[in-house]
C-alpha cells in the first residue's frame, strides 16, 4: 500500500488532521447568487473552523438535455470565480471539459476538476496536469476504484502529483448509482487523498427525463458513512433554495442544513482519526 501524501491548496490540506470540505453550487447561476452563497459558506467555515474550498462550474457540458441551463461560459464564469477568490480569500475549484480550458482555468482556480464522464480522456488529464495545479478527478461511474491508478499515471506523467481522487458512486442498473464504501479505502491505497461526493452519489442520471433526478435526502447519511469509513474530504453541492437550483436541484443540500451536518461530520472524523 502506497503511503498517502497530503495535498495542500492555500490553507486547506486534503489528508491533514482536519476534514476538508468542497462546497458550492452545481453551476454559476448569477454574480449575486454566487457571491451571496460564497459569503455564507466562508462565514460558516470560519465559525466551525473547517477547511473550505468553494466550487462552482462555469459550464455543465454534460447536461442531459440540449435545453438545460449550462452556465455563463468560460470567460464570464472565470471572472466570477476570480472575484470569489479575491473577495473571500478562499481556494476555488471548477470543472474543465476540454484540454484547451485547462491553462485558462488554471490561471484563476486553485483546483481543476475532471468530471467523472471524462476521467479517461488522456489529453484532458495531461493538459490539466501540465498546469501544475491541484487536480481533483471524479472516478467514473463505470470504473472500478483500482482502475484509477491509470488515471493517476496519466496526470503524473506531467510531473504533477498534486492529485485528489473523488468517489461519486457507481452505475447500478439504469438511472441509479450506488456508493460502495470499499471504493474509498481502495483508492486511498493508491497513495492520494480521497474525497467523497455526497450529493452526486445520490443522483439518478437522466432519471427525470430531460434532467437527472436524485434522492438528496440521503446525501447526509452517505456523507456520515464515508467519514466513518475514512476520507480526507467531503464534496457537497449546496444552494440557498435547492428547489430553484438550475442544475441538480434534486441532490443539493440546503445551506440552512449545513451547519449541523458539518458539525456532525467533523465529530465523526475526529473520532475515527
Secondary structure, 3 states (H helix, E strand, C coil): CCCCECEEECCEEECCCCCEEEEECCECCCHHHHHHHHHHHHHHHHHHCCCEEEECECCCCCCCCCCCCCCCCHHHHHHHHHHHHHHHCCEEEEEECCHHHHHHHHCCCCEEEECHHHCCCHHHHHHHHHCCCEEEEECCCCCCHHHHHHHHHHHHCCCCCCEEEEECCEECCCCCEECCHHHHHHHHCCCEEEEEECCHHHEECCCCCCCCEECHHHHHHHHHHHHHHCCCEEEEEEECCHHHCCCCCCCCEEHHHHHHHHHHHHHHHHHHC
